[in-house]
Amino acid sequence: MTSEQACREQLARLINAMPFTAPAAVTLTMKKRYGARSADDIVASENFRHFRNRLEHSLLGSAAKLHGRHLLMIVVLETSADHRLHYHCIIDRPFHCSFSQFDAVVRDEWTKTDFGYRQIDIQDQPDEGWTDYLLKRRQKRSLFDSIDWANCQLIAE
């Protein structure tokens, strides 16, 4: 077994062990440019952080900021064949939020970010195939480096 295969297996175990209650499979595509700025890994991470803060505020209210509440999420950045950055995520939907409401809020908050592009896909209750898709080798420079660790939330508080 290569070190990359071992890394992939460990990451799959980590993701599958997370206590998601109502996970959603989310794909968010980024604009290539916004104003004079081009999208790169750093810009993508900053843009996603802005989205995550907006999303948590919309879904969790002031508890997100006042009490440090967060949504569980795994965030993976990839580059498509046409060099467009996009995120594949697992985001845990709050118990009080219907899927249709969650879908609408995610779409709304993503498009309010500078690099949020209109191409969005959200699926309710993904199976383990989504984890395999997150960890696929294609469209990544490196599996471990493609995970946006700064924006992953591994513990719900």
Buried (B, 14 or more C-beta within 10 A) or exposed (E): EEEEEEBBEEBBEBBEEBEBEBBBBBBBBBBEEBEEEEBEBEBBBBBBBBBBBBBBBBBBEEBBEEEEBBBBBBBBBBBEEEEBBBBBBBBBBBEEBEBEBBBEBBBEBBEEBBBBBEBBEBBBEBEEEBBEBBBBEEBBEEBEEBBBEEBBBBEBE
